């Protein structure tokens, strides 16, 4: 019982401390439709999506100077292929590499890998190797505006369980466009 109380106390203190620090929070909506972006030639996975949406919440928890920051986030996504739907919830760390930072314009690269839970282990006839996968994201983005700025991104996303269960076909979202609001 003492260990549980100690653990809860540590969790409370870490959450309380983390929310007192000044941070950038971001709410993002992303969209992909193969009819709008003809990206089929670059897709490598057996199960490439036809369309989908993603909603993300990120919070910055570490910044080193003007060129590096770390965020943590949560996402909920819906992907569709051949009229079959897949839903996904993921939690992830995110690294941002800032190329240039100004009060009105700040382009950056982002990289993220995190665990996710999918609604099904089969997507449009392809076996995904279970309902657990990793959500991998790389992207190029820019922040535009002042303190409460908007982010515009073009991202590539991949879902796969890294061979933990077979078969592991995975699937890609080749060009996901997103817009975020910082608060």
Rosetta silent file (secondary structure, phi, psi, omega in degrees, C-alpha in Angstrom):
SEQUENCE: XXXXXXXXXXXXXXXXXXXXXXXXXXXXXXXXXXXXXXXXXXXXXXXXXXXXXXXXXXXXXXXXXXXXXXXXXXXXXXXXXXXXXXXXXXXXXXXXXXXXXXXXXXXXXXXXXXXXXXXXXXXXXXXXXXXXXXXXXXXXXXXXXXXXXXXXXXXXXXXXXXXXXXXXXXXXXXXXXXXXXXX
SCORE:     score description
SCORE:     0.000 S_00000001
   1 L     0.000  -37.041  178.563    0.000    0.000    0.000 S_00000001
   2 H   -63.655  -37.955  179.664    2.907    2.351    0.762 S_00000001
   3 H   -66.039  -39.128  178.895    4.331    1.733   -2.719 S_00000001
   4 H   -65.275  -45.969  178.889    0.997    2.578   -4.348 S_00000001
   5 H   -63.078  -42.566  178.373    0.640    5.793   -2.319 S_00000001
   6 H   -62.541  -43.059  179.412    4.256    6.739   -3.065 S_00000001
   7 H   -63.703  -44.193  178.105    3.728    6.061   -6.773 S_00000001
   8 H   -64.618  -37.983  176.934    0.547    8.126   -6.907 S_00000001
   9 H   -64.036  -44.011  177.525    2.266   10.958   -5.046 S_00000001
  10 H   -62.735  -42.469  178.518    5.175   10.898   -7.516 S_00000001
  11 H   -62.429  -45.430  179.106    2.757   10.874  -10.447 S_00000001
  12 H   -60.321  -45.637 -178.757    0.802   13.813   -8.993 S_00000001
  13 H   -64.259  -41.144 -178.784    3.983   15.827   -8.389 S_00000001
  14 H   -68.005  -39.819  177.607    5.334   15.164  -11.890 S_00000001
  15 H   -67.783  -44.527 -179.466    2.021   16.136  -13.537 S_00000001
  16 H   -61.900  -44.193  179.564    1.629   19.192  -11.311 S_00000001
  17 H   -65.328  -42.259 -175.617    5.211   20.319  -11.999 S_00000001
  18 H   -66.295  -33.440 -178.729    4.939   19.708  -15.739 S_00000001
  19 H   -80.898   -9.515  177.133    1.808   21.828  -16.141 S_00000001
  20 H   -85.213  -19.034  179.387    3.373   24.779  -14.323 S_00000001
  21 L   -77.378  145.390  176.798    6.115   25.161  -16.906 S_00000001
  22 L   -68.734  128.332 -175.669    5.381   27.355  -19.939 S_00000001
  23 L  -139.575  158.977  172.582    4.650   25.025  -22.835 S_00000001
  24 L   -99.697  125.964  175.310    3.328   25.045  -26.332 S_00000001
  25 E  -110.090  147.335 -176.359    0.243   22.907  -26.804 S_00000001
  26 E  -140.209  135.206  173.677   -1.027   22.025  -30.240 S_00000001
  27 E  -113.784  126.776 -171.583   -4.257   20.628  -31.630 S_00000001
  28 E  -129.133  142.704  171.647   -3.913   19.255  -35.188 S_00000001
  29 E  -122.554  129.749  179.050   -6.216   17.881  -37.862 S_00000001
  30 E  -122.667  152.550 -176.690   -4.786   15.927  -40.803 S_00000001
  31 E  -143.242  141.911  174.051   -6.388   14.625  -43.989 S_00000001
  32 E  -139.258  135.926  173.579   -5.400   12.317  -46.833 S_00000001
  33 E  -144.146  120.863 -177.383   -7.336   11.367  -49.954 S_00000001
  34 L   -63.069  -26.655  178.118   -5.699    9.438  -52.783 S_00000001
  35 L   -69.294  -28.134  178.235   -8.037   11.077  -55.311 S_00000001
  36 L   -86.413  -34.192 -178.858   -6.628   14.495  -54.371 S_00000001
  37 L  -122.803  104.213 -178.526   -3.004   13.387  -54.075 S_00000001
  38 L   -81.238   85.030 -174.148   -2.028   10.759  -56.604 S_00000001
  39 L  -110.937   12.342 -177.446    0.803    9.191  -54.587 S_00000001
  40 H   -52.794  -39.042 -177.441    0.332    5.482  -55.448 S_00000001
  41 H   -61.879  -24.196 -178.100    3.746    5.077  -57.165 S_00000001
  42 H   -89.972   -7.974 -176.606    5.638    5.862  -53.925 S_00000001
  43 L   -78.334  135.221 -177.863    3.670    3.427  -51.766 S_00000001
  44 L  -111.530  -24.526 -173.383    5.535    0.263  -50.810 S_00000001
  45 L   -77.293  157.677  179.883    3.238   -1.463  -48.310 S_00000001
  46 L   -69.646  -24.149 -176.136    0.711   -4.124  -49.230 S_00000001
  47 L  -124.114   84.625  179.763   -2.073   -2.123  -47.583 S_00000001
  48 L   -94.512  136.162 -175.961   -1.971    1.516  -48.657 S_00000001
  49 L   -72.158  152.393  173.989   -4.847    3.718  -47.533 S_00000001
  50 L   -93.151  -34.627  179.489   -7.254    5.387  -49.946 S_00000001
  51 E  -162.525  168.732  176.946   -8.319    8.123  -47.533 S_00000001
  52 E   168.179  171.680  179.597   -8.411    9.081  -43.889 S_00000001
  53 E  -136.533  156.694  175.509   -8.249   11.627  -41.108 S_00000001
  54 E  -143.449  140.773  174.346   -6.243   12.081  -37.956 S_00000001
  55 E  -119.415  130.633 -175.584   -6.719   14.291  -34.898 S_00000001
  56 E  -130.692  146.057  170.887   -3.656   14.923  -32.723 S_00000001
  57 E  -125.267  122.404  179.243   -2.907   16.685  -29.458 S_00000001
  58 E  -120.472  149.455  173.064    0.758   17.508  -28.738 S_00000001
  59 E  -138.137  127.479  176.962    2.421   19.203  -25.813 S_00000001
  60 E   -71.112  133.158  176.676    5.990   20.405  -25.729 S_00000001
  61 E  -126.007   -3.818  176.298    7.830   19.197  -22.641 S_00000001
  62 E  -156.419  138.798  175.252   11.449   20.001  -23.459 S_00000001
  63 E  -137.912  134.966  175.866   13.262   22.571  -25.586 S_00000001
  64 E  -118.070  103.990  179.343   16.966   22.944  -26.173 S_00000001
  65 L    61.745 -144.883 -178.454   17.757   26.344  -27.604 S_00000001
  66 L  -102.742    3.205 -171.820   16.181   27.288  -30.896 S_00000001
  67 L  -119.646   -3.281 -177.555   16.900   24.073  -32.816 S_00000001
  68 E  -150.508  135.624  173.273   15.448   21.123  -30.894 S_00000001
  69 E  -145.908  156.278  177.880   12.299   20.323  -28.948 S_00000001
  70 E  -120.949  133.993  177.682   10.538   17.214  -27.656 S_00000001
  71 E  -122.627  159.973  169.129    6.771   16.798  -27.566 S_00000001
  72 E  -122.697  149.799 -176.844    4.458   14.110  -26.317 S_00000001
  73 E  -156.597  172.690  179.578    1.125   13.440  -27.909 S_00000001
  74 E  -135.694  138.086  179.494   -2.009   11.438  -28.418 S_00000001
  75 E  -135.196  152.825  173.051   -3.755   10.750  -31.730 S_00000001
  76 E  -130.254  127.202 -176.708   -6.976    9.254  -32.993 S_00000001
  77 E  -133.699  157.698  175.990   -7.182    8.299  -36.659 S_00000001
  78 E  -132.204  123.059  179.117   -9.547    6.771  -39.182 S_00000001
  79 E  -123.099  148.640 -177.551   -8.174    5.183  -42.364 S_00000001
  80 E  -134.056  139.846  175.532  -10.099    3.645  -45.249 S_00000001
  81 E  -148.715  127.745  179.716   -9.150    1.260  -48.038 S_00000001
  82 L    51.280   42.970 -179.840  -11.517   -0.471  -50.460 S_00000001
  83 L    61.971   23.151  173.760  -14.483    0.684  -48.334 S_00000001
  84 E  -111.955  132.605 -176.998  -13.034   -0.981  -45.222 S_00000001
  85 E  -103.234  145.581  174.749  -12.459    1.238  -42.171 S_00000001
  86 E  -134.065  134.108  177.755   -9.724    1.033  -39.548 S_00000001
  87 E  -114.328  148.687 -173.397   -9.563    3.172  -36.394 S_00000001
  88 E  -145.600  139.986  172.572   -6.406    3.773  -34.400 S_00000001
  89 E  -123.452  131.158 -177.548   -5.394    5.389  -31.100 S_00000001
  90 E  -136.549  152.063  171.489   -1.712    6.151  -30.490 S_00000001
  91 E  -123.998  140.470 -170.980    0.505    7.779  -27.891 S_00000001
  92 E  -154.707  150.178  163.521    3.888    9.025  -28.996 S_00000001
  93 E   -89.371  152.954 -178.433    7.004   11.053  -28.304 S_00000001
  94 E  -138.206  131.201  176.447    7.891   13.518  -31.047 S_00000001
  95 E  -104.049  133.390  177.392   11.224   15.153  -31.884 S_00000001
  96 E  -120.356  129.081  178.685   11.239   18.474  -33.688 S_00000001
  97 E  -112.211  106.466 -174.451   14.350   19.844  -35.408 S_00000001
  98 E   -82.741  126.507 -179.918   13.889   23.562  -36.020 S_00000001
  99 L   -81.830  -35.944 -176.154   15.667   24.934  -39.095 S_00000001
 100 L  -159.096  140.117 -179.514   15.043   28.573  -38.316 S_00000001
 101 L  -130.664  122.778  177.663   13.033   30.273  -35.620 S_00000001
 102 L  -134.292  163.065 -178.486   11.450   33.679  -35.882 S_00000001
 103 L   -67.239  -19.740 -177.848    8.415   35.109  -34.102 S_00000001
 104 L  -114.369  -15.263 -174.596    6.370   34.869  -37.332 S_00000001
 105 E  -151.252  127.850 -178.696    7.932   31.926  -39.253 S_00000001
 106 E  -151.274   94.567  177.387    9.611   28.721  -38.048 S_00000001
 107 E   -78.766  149.476  179.394   10.108   25.694  -40.346 S_00000001
 108 E  -156.627  160.073  170.546   11.006   22.321  -38.815 S_00000001
 109 E  -100.497  147.676  173.670   11.313   18.571  -39.388 S_00000001
 110 E  -129.920  148.247  177.763    9.497   16.151  -37.109 S_00000001
 111 E  -137.155  134.657 -177.641   10.067   12.484  -36.313 S_00000001
 112 E  -150.464  137.705  173.139    7.800   10.346  -34.165 S_00000001
 113 E  -140.054  127.007  179.754    7.415    6.663  -33.281 S_00000001
 114 E  -155.457  159.193 -179.837    4.883    5.422  -30.759 S_00000001
 115 E   -71.539  148.489  178.771    2.660    2.468  -29.863 S_00000001
 116 E  -143.370  154.740  175.859   -0.867    2.313  -31.194 S_00000001
 117 E  -115.797  126.478 -176.955   -3.944    0.157  -30.864 S_00000001
 118 E  -104.038  156.990 -177.529   -5.975   -0.590  -33.985 S_00000001
 119 L   -74.281  -18.602 -178.477   -9.626   -1.571  -34.256 S_00000001
 120 L  -150.229  158.061  177.684   -8.864   -4.681  -36.308 S_00000001
 121 L   -99.319    3.007  176.630   -5.973   -6.985  -37.193 S_00000001
 122 E  -130.630  131.780 -177.680   -7.072   -7.224  -40.842 S_00000001
 123 E  -128.140  107.823  178.762   -7.308   -4.238  -43.162 S_00000001
 124 L    53.707   42.993  176.738   -8.980   -4.689  -46.563 S_00000001
 125 L    90.956   -8.755  179.335   -7.861   -8.324  -46.792 S_00000001
 126 E  -100.178  132.302  177.131   -4.294   -7.804  -45.528 S_00000001
 127 E   -77.639  131.004 -178.813   -3.210   -9.303  -42.204 S_00000001
 128 L  -100.773   -0.800  178.020   -1.557   -6.729  -39.929 S_00000001
 129 L    77.751   33.168  179.381   -0.195   -9.198  -37.367 S_00000001
 130 L   112.013  176.385 -178.754   -2.482   -8.194  -34.507 S_00000001
 131 L   -90.629   -4.617  177.353   -4.127   -5.029  -33.248 S_00000001
 132 E   -94.762  136.672  176.043   -0.876   -3.574  -31.859 S_00000001
 133 E  -150.937  170.967  171.458    1.322   -1.477  -34.151 S_00000001
 134 E  -105.760  134.939  175.169    3.797    1.366  -34.117 S_00000001
 135 E   -96.572  113.645 -179.742    2.765    4.683  -35.631 S_00000001
 136 E  -108.261  131.101 -178.839    5.795    6.158  -37.415 S_00000001
 137 E  -134.341  134.212  166.398    5.680    9.743  -38.674 S_00000001
 138 E  -129.240  146.607 -178.838    8.174   11.945  -40.504 S_00000001
 139 E  -163.445  164.479  171.911    7.273   15.365  -41.797 S_00000001
 140 E  -120.838  131.607 -171.613    8.252   18.834  -42.790 S_00000001
 141 E  -138.541  169.902  171.033    6.278   21.634  -41.208 S_00000001
 142 E  -146.907  141.276  173.608    6.242   25.330  -40.575 S_00000001
 143 E   -97.557  130.821 -177.959    4.804   27.454  -37.817 S_00000001
 144 E  -127.617  131.814  178.070    3.278   30.697  -39.074 S_00000001
 145 L   115.499 -176.159 -178.484    2.048   33.579  -36.941 S_00000001
 146 L   -84.404 -136.987 -175.522    2.750   35.017  -33.538 S_00000001
 147 L   -61.574  -45.156  177.117    2.276   33.475  -30.101 S_00000001
 148 L   -99.439   76.827 -170.237   -0.951   31.635  -31.007 S_00000001
 149 L   -92.098  168.794  173.296    0.360   30.388  -34.321 S_00000001
 150 E  -107.387  147.028  174.881   -0.793   27.887  -36.918 S_00000001
 151 E  -113.395  137.605  175.060    1.269   24.910  -38.082 S_00000001
 152 E  -121.702  129.543 -175.389    1.143   23.530  -41.625 S_00000001
 153 E  -135.691  151.030  166.142    2.643   20.087  -42.283 S_00000001
 154 E  -121.537  121.510 -172.361    3.168   17.490  -44.977 S_00000001
 155 E  -127.912  154.575  169.041    3.793   14.086  -43.344 S_00000001
 156 E  -113.890  129.948  178.948    4.445   10.483  -44.238 S_00000001
 157 E  -122.030  144.110  176.869    2.961    7.913  -41.840 S_00000001
 158 E  -135.496  137.993  176.360    3.589    4.191  -41.570 S_00000001
 159 E  -119.006  128.216  179.822    1.883    1.638  -39.330 S_00000001
 160 E  -162.492  154.227  177.801    3.562   -1.694  -38.596 S_00000001
 161 L   -95.408   13.051  176.143    4.139   -3.978  -35.624 S_00000001
 162 L    61.012   28.624  177.462    7.895   -4.261  -36.384 S_00000001
 163 L    78.719   14.608  179.503    7.652   -8.006  -36.955 S_00000001
 164 L   -68.031  -34.047  174.977    6.365   -8.824  -33.462 S_00000001
 165 L  -134.958  146.717 -178.737    3.604  -10.952  -35.003 S_00000001
 166 L  -115.034  152.955   -7.889    3.385  -12.366  -38.515 S_00000001
 167 L   -71.522  154.577 -174.787    2.215  -11.681  -41.131 S_00000001
 168 L  -127.916   77.809 -176.816    3.071   -8.020  -40.765 S_00000001
 169 L   -75.965  -35.087 -178.113    1.965   -6.193  -43.905 S_00000001
 170 L    63.189  176.725  174.818    1.595   -2.751  -42.344 S_00000001
 171 E  -155.754  159.880 -176.487    0.249    0.208  -44.278 S_00000001
 172 E  -118.322  151.994  165.742    1.257    3.713  -45.337 S_00000001
 173 E  -119.233   97.654 -167.031   -0.316    7.153  -45.495 S_00000001
 174 E   -67.008  -41.396 -178.781    1.975    8.649  -48.145 S_00000001
 175 E  -139.534   94.580  179.456    1.149   12.366  -48.032 S_00000001
 176 E   -97.724  121.467  175.908   -0.857   13.532  -45.040 S_00000001
 177 E   -97.313  134.833 -178.709   -1.572   17.242  -44.964 S_00000001
 178 E  -138.979  155.407  174.985   -2.302   18.745  -41.572 S_00000001
 179 E  -131.142  134.437 -178.020   -3.035   22.069  -39.967 S_00000001
 180 E  -126.151  156.189  177.049   -2.484   22.729  -36.283 S_00000001
 181 E  -121.123  126.174  179.652   -3.322   25.455  -33.829 S_00000001
 182 E   -94.642  136.048  178.203   -0.906   26.332  -31.014 S_00000001
 183 L  -142.446    0.000    0.000   -2.218   27.559  -27.692 S_00000001
